[in-house]
Amino acid sequence: MAALDALLGRLGLVKIGVQPMAAGASTRQYVRVQLAGGRSAVGMFFPQGIQTDEIQQPLNPRRWPFLEVGDLLRDHGVRVPEVLGDATDDGWLLLEDLGDDTLANYLLRHPEKKDALYTKAVRDLAAAQERLADAPAGSIVASRAFDEALIRGELEHFREWGLEARGYHLGRADREAFEGISERFARRIAGYPRGFTHRDYQSRNLMVRAPDTGANGAGTPDLVWIDFQDALRGPRVYDLVTLLNDSYQDFDRAFIEARLDEYAQACRLSTEERSELDVQFDRVTVLRKLKNAGRFVFIDHVNDNPTFLKFLPSTFARIRASLARLAPHDEDMRTLEDILERVMKP
């Protein structure tokens, strides 16, 4: 806290008080700093800031990925938090206070805004992907990707934590089958067309704000992107999956299909490409939700944070729904469906 006080002093800001803020699944810590004059700011503390929670070997250790990716997004028209002060050598950033209205929180009070806000989130994503289609060659985003090794690592993470840590062990034949499926699945998804990928574009990482024009609540609010430090080049559909198969929201298939239609329109996809989007969406859903299932257990066992375990049933429900759509036309998905049903049977 002394380093934060020193940062505030350099900026000429007078601290009135400090309140801890929830940090979710992240190892970062946040505080809301009350300032003289009725203002406030958010302090983000992350001593290992050149690392990220998801990518353990940063390719540019000179600067925090949060800062580099934030600059890239800001320069390409994406609304992100303003950086008010930088003391990264001491583990601190001082950020604009965006309030407490994540999209998830906002919809608890304004469920009638769901369609409009998710339409905006989809269109914002499509626009950002188009603008960031060619990330600068030297940027951290261009230097890392959802390659086969990373995808296989996420599937192994599921096996280790989503299955074995919960007492579900694969026999020799099932393990060999799982490893073969993982290899082929990783190769297939790594081969999808790549673009800018936030990696966790969901309702707790979008902040709802009134437009800068000073609107009084009419119309659709702006969405501000946060928690983007793990961004890389990945399947264009990946962020759609994190948004529309969000662990913290429940949508029926008609809602998801409507948003996929909007994305296809925004990206000017052909009829054939729109049809393929459904298949890619289900395949990446299987990958993302298997990873989530492993991650939630990992966070409980390693970080002593059991709050995400309640999302395991809905996570597996999404996996099963996608596998059921894929299985009739995909032998690997049919085999994976069978393995999970047998191994995880009560």
WOVEN-V221862 format. One record per residue. N is the residue number from 1. PSI is psi in radians with two decimals (* if undefined). OMEGA is omega in whole degrees, 0 to 359 (none if undefined). D_LAST is the distance of its C-alpha to the last C-alpha in Angstrom with 2 decimals. Layout:
n=N psi=PSI omega=OMEGA d_last=D_LAST
n=N psi=PSI omega=OMEGA d_last=D_LAST
//
This chain:
n=1 psi=-0.49 omega=177 d_last=48.51
n=2 psi=-0.65 omega=178 d_last=52.03
n=3 psi=-0.65 omega=177 d_last=51.49
n=4 psi=-0.75 omega=178 d_last=50.43
n=5 psi=-0.71 omega=179 d_last=53.51
n=6 psi=-0.70 omega=178 d_last=55.67
n=7 psi=-0.80 omega=179 d_last=54.28
n=8 psi=-0.70 omega=179 d_last=55.01
n=9 psi=-0.74 omega=179 d_last=58.47
n=10 psi=-0.51 omega=181 d_last=59.21
n=11 psi=-0.06 omega=180 d_last=58.28
n=12 psi=0.46 omega=182 d_last=60.49
n=13 psi=2.47 omega=182 d_last=57.68
n=14 psi=2.08 omega=181 d_last=57.72
n=15 psi=2.30 omega=175 d_last=54.45
n=16 psi=-0.65 omega=181 d_last=54.14
n=17 psi=2.94 omega=181 d_last=50.59
n=18 psi=2.35 omega=178 d_last=47.16
n=19 psi=2.27 omega=175 d_last=43.72
n=20 psi=2.59 omega=177 d_last=40.38
n=21 psi=2.69 omega=178 d_last=38.18
n=22 psi=2.47 omega=182 d_last=34.43
n=23 psi=-0.02 omega=179 d_last=33.56
n=24 psi=-2.38 omega=183 d_last=29.97
n=25 psi=-0.13 omega=185 d_last=28.10
n=26 psi=2.73 omega=172 d_last=31.43
n=27 psi=-0.05 omega=175 d_last=33.13
n=28 psi=2.66 omega=177 d_last=36.34
n=29 psi=2.50 omega=183 d_last=37.82
n=30 psi=2.52 omega=172 d_last=39.80
n=31 psi=2.54 omega=172 d_last=42.50
n=32 psi=2.18 omega=183 d_last=44.59
n=33 psi=2.01 omega=175 d_last=48.24
n=34 psi=2.24 omega=185 d_last=50.59
n=35 psi=2.73 omega=176 d_last=54.02
n=36 psi=2.55 omega=180 d_last=57.51
n=37 psi=0.18 omega=177 d_last=58.60
n=38 psi=0.14 omega=180 d_last=55.33
n=39 psi=2.96 omega=175 d_last=53.57
n=40 psi=2.82 omega=177 d_last=50.25
n=41 psi=2.94 omega=179 d_last=48.52
n=42 psi=2.21 omega=174 d_last=45.19
n=43 psi=2.24 omega=177 d_last=45.12
n=44 psi=2.12 omega=182 d_last=42.46
n=45 psi=2.11 omega=182 d_last=42.10
n=46 psi=1.46 omega=186 d_last=40.59
n=47 psi=-0.53 omega=179 d_last=42.49
n=48 psi=0.76 omega=189 d_last=40.81
n=49 psi=-0.36 omega=177 d_last=41.76
n=50 psi=-0.18 omega=174 d_last=42.64
n=51 psi=3.07 omega=173 d_last=38.98
n=52 psi=2.92 omega=179 d_last=36.09
n=53 psi=-0.47 omega=187 d_last=32.49
n=54 psi=-0.52 omega=184 d_last=31.30
n=55 psi=1.99 omega=193 d_last=34.20
n=56 psi=-0.16 omega=182 d_last=35.24
n=57 psi=1.43 omega=181 d_last=38.49
n=58 psi=2.50 omega=182 d_last=40.84
n=59 psi=-0.18 omega=179 d_last=43.66
n=60 psi=1.51 omega=186 d_last=46.15
n=61 psi=0.01 omega=185 d_last=46.15
n=62 psi=-0.37 omega=187 d_last=49.36
n=63 psi=2.54 omega=180 d_last=47.92
n=64 psi=2.34 omega=174 d_last=44.71
n=65 psi=-0.60 omega=179 d_last=42.59
n=66 psi=-0.74 omega=182 d_last=42.29
n=67 psi=-0.75 omega=183 d_last=46.08
n=68 psi=-0.81 omega=180 d_last=46.53
n=69 psi=-0.68 omega=178 d_last=43.91
n=70 psi=-0.76 omega=178 d_last=45.16
n=71 psi=-0.73 omega=180 d_last=48.70
n=72 psi=-0.80 omega=179 d_last=47.65
n=73 psi=-0.83 omega=181 d_last=45.90
n=74 psi=-0.73 omega=181 d_last=48.80
n=75 psi=-0.30 omega=180 d_last=51.32
n=76 psi=0.43 omega=169 d_last=49.59
n=77 psi=0.23 omega=178 d_last=49.54
n=78 psi=2.31 omega=180 d_last=46.09
n=79 psi=2.08 omega=178 d_last=46.20
n=80 psi=2.89 omega=182 d_last=44.82
n=81 psi=2.45 omega=174 d_last=45.62
n=82 psi=2.38 omega=176 d_last=49.16
n=83 psi=2.02 omega=184 d_last=49.58
n=84 psi=-0.50 omega=182 d_last=52.07
n=85 psi=2.62 omega=187 d_last=52.38
n=86 psi=2.04 omega=171 d_last=51.26
n=87 psi=0.89 omega=188 d_last=51.03
n=88 psi=-0.45 omega=176 d_last=48.44
n=89 psi=-0.44 omega=178 d_last=50.10
n=90 psi=0.12 omega=176 d_last=48.97
n=91 psi=0.21 omega=187 d_last=45.52
n=92 psi=2.51 omega=163 d_last=46.47
n=93 psi=2.54 omega=173 d_last=46.89
n=94 psi=2.15 omega=188 d_last=48.30
n=95 psi=2.77 omega=171 d_last=47.04
n=96 psi=2.40 omega=176 d_last=47.91
n=97 psi=1.95 omega=181 d_last=46.11
n=98 psi=0.10 omega=181 d_last=44.23
n=99 psi=-2.83 omega=184 d_last=43.08
n=100 psi=0.09 omega=184 d_last=39.57
n=101 psi=1.35 omega=163 d_last=39.03
n=102 psi=2.86 omega=176 d_last=36.32
n=103 psi=-0.69 omega=179 d_last=35.53
n=104 psi=-0.83 omega=180 d_last=32.33
n=105 psi=-0.74 omega=183 d_last=34.46
n=106 psi=-0.70 omega=182 d_last=37.25
n=107 psi=-0.35 omega=175 d_last=35.14
n=108 psi=-0.59 omega=179 d_last=34.00
n=109 psi=-0.43 omega=184 d_last=37.70
n=110 psi=1.10 omega=181 d_last=38.69
n=111 psi=-0.41 omega=180 d_last=35.95
n=112 psi=-0.24 omega=181 d_last=38.80
n=113 psi=0.01 omega=189 d_last=39.49
n=114 psi=-0.91 omega=184 d_last=36.15
n=115 psi=-0.82 omega=183 d_last=37.46
n=116 psi=-0.73 omega=183 d_last=40.66
n=117 psi=-0.64 omega=178 d_last=39.12
n=118 psi=-0.56 omega=172 d_last=36.51
n=119 psi=-0.76 omega=178 d_last=39.28
n=120 psi=-0.74 omega=180 d_last=41.29
n=121 psi=-0.70 omega=179 d_last=38.50
n=122 psi=-0.78 omega=181 d_last=38.12
n=123 psi=-0.65 omega=175 d_last=41.88
n=124 psi=-0.74 omega=180 d_last=42.38
n=125 psi=-0.82 omega=181 d_last=39.90
n=126 psi=-0.72 omega=180 d_last=41.68
n=127 psi=-0.75 omega=180 d_last=45.04
n=128 psi=-0.72 omega=179 d_last=44.03
n=129 psi=-0.66 omega=179 d_last=42.67
n=130 psi=-0.77 omega=181 d_last=45.97
n=131 psi=-0.55 omega=184 d_last=48.08
n=132 psi=0.33 omega=183 d_last=46.11
n=133 psi=-0.61 omega=178 d_last=45.96
n=134 psi=1.43 omega=178 d_last=48.23
n=135 psi=2.51 omega=180 d_last=47.31
n=136 psi=2.39 omega=187 d_last=50.18
n=137 psi=-0.57 omega=183 d_last=50.04
n=138 psi=0.02 omega=185 d_last=50.19
n=139 psi=2.74 omega=180 d_last=47.50
n=140 psi=-0.55 omega=180 d_last=44.23
n=141 psi=-0.72 omega=180 d_last=42.37
n=142 psi=-0.24 omega=186 d_last=44.24
n=143 psi=-0.08 omega=181 d_last=43.53
n=144 psi=2.62 omega=187 d_last=39.74
n=145 psi=2.82 omega=171 d_last=37.39
n=146 psi=1.40 omega=179 d_last=33.90
n=147 psi=-3.12 omega=184 d_last=34.63
n=148 psi=-0.70 omega=182 d_last=32.46
n=149 psi=-0.74 omega=181 d_last=32.10
n=150 psi=-0.74 omega=180 d_last=30.87
n=151 psi=-0.77 omega=179 d_last=28.34
n=152 psi=-0.61 omega=176 d_last=26.99
n=153 psi=-0.66 omega=180 d_last=26.89
n=154 psi=-0.65 omega=178 d_last=24.68
n=155 psi=-0.65 omega=175 d_last=22.22
n=156 psi=-0.61 omega=176 d_last=22.29
n=157 psi=-0.72 omega=177 d_last=21.84
n=158 psi=-0.82 omega=182 d_last=18.51
n=159 psi=-0.75 omega=183 d_last=17.46
n=160 psi=-0.79 omega=188 d_last=18.73
n=161 psi=-0.71 omega=181 d_last=17.53
n=162 psi=-0.42 omega=179 d_last=14.87
n=163 psi=-1.22 omega=191 d_last=12.85
n=164 psi=-0.69 omega=179 d_last=14.48
n=165 psi=-0.30 omega=179 d_last=15.47
n=166 psi=0.14 omega=176 d_last=11.92
n=167 psi=0.17 omega=178 d_last=11.03
n=168 psi=1.86 omega=186 d_last=9.95
n=169 psi=2.37 omega=178 d_last=12.93
n=170 psi=2.31 omega=171 d_last=14.64
n=171 psi=3.04 omega=185 d_last=16.45
n=172 psi=-0.83 omega=182 d_last=20.14
n=173 psi=-0.76 omega=180 d_last=20.28
n=174 psi=-0.63 omega=180 d_last=17.58
n=175 psi=-0.75 omega=178 d_last=19.32
n=176 psi=-0.71 omega=178 d_last=22.65
n=177 psi=-0.75 omega=179 d_last=21.54
n=178 psi=-0.75 omega=181 d_last=20.18
n=179 psi=-0.68 omega=178 d_last=23.51
n=180 psi=-0.75 omega=177 d_last=25.52
n=181 psi=-0.77 omega=181 d_last=23.90
n=182 psi=-0.74 omega=181 d_last=24.45
n=183 psi=-0.82 omega=182 d_last=28.08
n=184 psi=-0.67 omega=180 d_last=28.86
n=185 psi=-0.76 omega=179 d_last=27.07
n=186 psi=-0.73 omega=180 d_last=28.99
n=187 psi=-0.71 omega=182 d_last=32.21
n=188 psi=-0.86 omega=183 d_last=31.83
n=189 psi=-0.64 omega=178 d_last=31.14
n=190 psi=-0.39 omega=180 d_last=33.79
n=191 psi=-0.11 omega=178 d_last=36.19
n=192 psi=2.64 omega=176 d_last=35.96
n=193 psi=2.34 omega=185 d_last=39.15
n=194 psi=2.69 omega=174 d_last=39.06
n=195 psi=-3.08 omega=177 d_last=40.42
n=196 psi=2.30 omega=181 d_last=40.27
n=197 psi=2.02 omega=177 d_last=36.69
n=198 psi=-0.75 omega=177 d_last=36.12
n=199 psi=-0.36 omega=177 d_last=32.54
n=200 psi=0.90 omega=185 d_last=31.20
n=201 psi=1.53 omega=186 d_last=33.10
n=202 psi=-3.13 omega=194 d_last=31.16
n=203 psi=-0.30 omega=177 d_last=31.84
n=204 psi=-0.09 omega=180 d_last=32.01
n=205 psi=0.31 omega=172 d_last=34.42
n=206 psi=2.16 omega=180 d_last=36.90
n=207 psi=2.38 omega=181 d_last=39.40
n=208 psi=2.17 omega=181 d_last=41.19
n=209 psi=2.52 omega=173 d_last=44.93
n=210 psi=2.54 omega=180 d_last=47.96
n=211 psi=2.64 omega=181 d_last=50.08
n=212 psi=-0.27 omega=180 d_last=52.73
n=213 psi=-0.09 omega=178 d_last=55.37
n=214 psi=0.45 omega=179 d_last=54.86
n=215 psi=2.59 omega=186 d_last=53.25
n=216 psi=0.46 omega=178 d_last=52.80
n=217 psi=-0.21 omega=178 d_last=49.33
n=218 psi=2.62 omega=177 d_last=50.35
n=219 psi=-2.92 omega=183 d_last=48.58
n=220 psi=2.21 omega=180 d_last=45.55
n=221 psi=2.93 omega=173 d_last=45.25
n=222 psi=2.73 omega=174 d_last=45.06
n=223 psi=2.22 omega=181 d_last=41.90
n=224 psi=2.26 omega=182 d_last=42.27
n=225 psi=2.37 omega=174 d_last=40.06
n=226 psi=3.06 omega=173 d_last=38.77
n=227 psi=0.77 omega=187 d_last=36.51
n=228 psi=0.16 omega=187 d_last=37.82
n=229 psi=-0.31 omega=180 d_last=38.56
n=230 psi=0.17 omega=185 d_last=35.94
n=231 psi=2.54 omega=179 d_last=37.59
n=232 psi=-3.02 omega=174 d_last=38.13
n=233 psi=2.16 omega=183 d_last=38.76
n=234 psi=-3.12 omega=178 d_last=35.68
n=235 psi=2.33 omega=182 d_last=34.70
n=236 psi=-0.48 omega=182 d_last=36.48
n=237 psi=-0.24 omega=188 d_last=33.39
n=238 psi=-0.82 omega=181 d_last=31.36
n=239 psi=-0.48 omega=173 d_last=32.77
n=240 psi=-0.70 omega=179 d_last=32.26
n=241 psi=-0.80 omega=181 d_last=28.53
n=242 psi=-0.55 omega=180 d_last=28.47
n=243 psi=-0.81 omega=190 d_last=30.54
n=244 psi=-0.24 omega=170 d_last=28.94
n=245 psi=0.70 omega=177 d_last=25.27
n=246 psi=2.32 omega=180 d_last=25.82
n=247 psi=-0.36 omega=188 d_last=22.82
n=248 psi=0.06 omega=180 d_last=25.00
n=249 psi=2.75 omega=176 d_last=26.10
n=250 psi=2.10 omega=179 d_last=24.82
n=251 psi=2.50 omega=174 d_last=26.95
n=252 psi=2.94 omega=186 d_last=26.87
n=253 psi=-0.59 omega=180 d_last=27.65
n=254 psi=-0.70 omega=178 d_last=31.27
n=255 psi=-0.79 omega=181 d_last=31.86
n=256 psi=-0.78 omega=181 d_last=30.57
n=257 psi=-0.65 omega=179 d_last=32.67
n=258 psi=-0.72 omega=179 d_last=35.70
n=259 psi=-0.62 omega=176 d_last=35.46
n=260 psi=-0.65 omega=175 d_last=35.09
n=261 psi=-0.76 omega=180 d_last=38.21
n=262 psi=-0.69 omega=178 d_last=40.02
n=263 psi=-0.78 omega=180 d_last=39.16
n=264 psi=-0.70 omega=178 d_last=40.37
n=265 psi=-0.77 omega=181 d_last=43.57
n=266 psi=-0.59 omega=181 d_last=44.17
n=267 psi=0.00 omega=179 d_last=43.75
n=268 psi=0.83 omega=179 d_last=45.79
n=269 psi=2.57 omega=175 d_last=43.24
n=270 psi=2.98 omega=178 d_last=44.26
n=271 psi=-0.73 omega=179 d_last=42.47
n=272 psi=-0.74 omega=179 d_last=40.98
n=273 psi=-0.62 omega=178 d_last=39.90
n=274 psi=-0.68 omega=178 d_last=38.30
n=275 psi=-0.74 omega=179 d_last=36.25
n=276 psi=-0.51 omega=179 d_last=35.19
n=277 psi=-0.68 omega=178 d_last=34.27
n=278 psi=-0.77 omega=182 d_last=31.35
n=279 psi=-0.81 omega=179 d_last=29.99
n=280 psi=-0.68 omega=179 d_last=30.59
n=281 psi=-0.78 omega=181 d_last=29.00
n=282 psi=-0.70 omega=180 d_last=25.68
n=283 psi=-0.79 omega=180 d_last=25.79
n=284 psi=-0.50 omega=173 d_last=26.64
n=285 psi=-0.76 omega=178 d_last=23.97
n=286 psi=-0.82 omega=179 d_last=21.35
n=287 psi=-0.89 omega=185 d_last=23.20
n=288 psi=-0.74 omega=185 d_last=23.71
n=289 psi=-0.56 omega=173 d_last=20.25
n=290 psi=-0.76 omega=178 d_last=18.69
n=291 psi=-0.79 omega=178 d_last=21.44
n=292 psi=-0.78 omega=182 d_last=20.76
n=293 psi=-0.76 omega=177 d_last=17.10
n=294 psi=-0.71 omega=183 d_last=18.44
n=295 psi=-0.72 omega=182 d_last=21.44
n=296 psi=-0.68 omega=179 d_last=19.81
n=297 psi=-0.71 omega=177 d_last=17.98
n=298 psi=-0.79 omega=181 d_last=21.28
n=299 psi=-0.62 omega=178 d_last=23.29
n=300 psi=-0.88 omega=186 d_last=21.29
n=301 psi=-0.73 omega=188 d_last=21.53
n=302 psi=-0.71 omega=182 d_last=25.01
n=303 psi=0.00 omega=180 d_last=26.78
n=304 psi=0.76 omega=181 d_last=25.27
n=305 psi=1.67 omega=184 d_last=24.64
n=306 psi=0.10 omega=189 d_last=21.29
n=307 psi=-0.32 omega=182 d_last=22.64
n=308 psi=-0.16 omega=182 d_last=20.95
n=309 psi=-0.49 omega=181 d_last=17.32
n=310 psi=-0.28 omega=180 d_last=17.46
n=311 psi=-0.03 omega=181 d_last=18.03
n=312 psi=-0.79 omega=180 d_last=14.79
n=313 psi=-0.79 omega=180 d_last=13.25
n=314 psi=-0.54 omega=177 d_last=16.61
n=315 psi=-0.81 omega=179 d_last=16.96
n=316 psi=-0.52 omega=176 d_last=13.98
n=317 psi=-0.69 omega=178 d_last=15.28
n=318 psi=-0.68 omega=177 d_last=18.60
n=319 psi=-0.85 omega=183 d_last=17.40
n=320 psi=-0.68 omega=180 d_last=15.85
n=321 psi=-0.76 omega=179 d_last=19.06
n=322 psi=-0.72 omega=178 d_last=21.31
n=323 psi=-0.66 omega=180 d_last=19.64
n=324 psi=-0.61 omega=178 d_last=19.96
n=325 psi=-0.56 omega=183 d_last=23.66
n=326 psi=-0.57 omega=190 d_last=24.27
n=327 psi=-0.70 omega=182 d_last=22.53
n=328 psi=-0.38 omega=185 d_last=25.24
n=329 psi=0.12 omega=187 d_last=27.88
n=330 psi=1.87 omega=184 d_last=26.26
n=331 psi=-0.69 omega=180 d_last=24.90
n=332 psi=-0.73 omega=180 d_last=23.49
n=333 psi=-0.57 omega=177 d_last=21.50
n=334 psi=-0.71 omega=179 d_last=20.31
n=335 psi=-0.74 omega=179 d_last=19.20
n=336 psi=-0.72 omega=177 d_last=17.51
n=337 psi=-0.77 omega=180 d_last=15.63
n=338 psi=-0.75 omega=180 d_last=14.48
n=339 psi=-0.84 omega=182 d_last=13.57
n=340 psi=-0.71 omega=181 d_last=11.42
n=341 psi=-0.68 omega=181 d_last=9.56
n=342 psi=-0.82 omega=186 d_last=9.11
n=343 psi=-0.61 omega=185 d_last=8.65
n=344 psi=0.17 omega=179 d_last=6.21
n=345 psi=2.31 omega=181 d_last=3.84
n=346 psi=* omega=none d_last=0.00
//
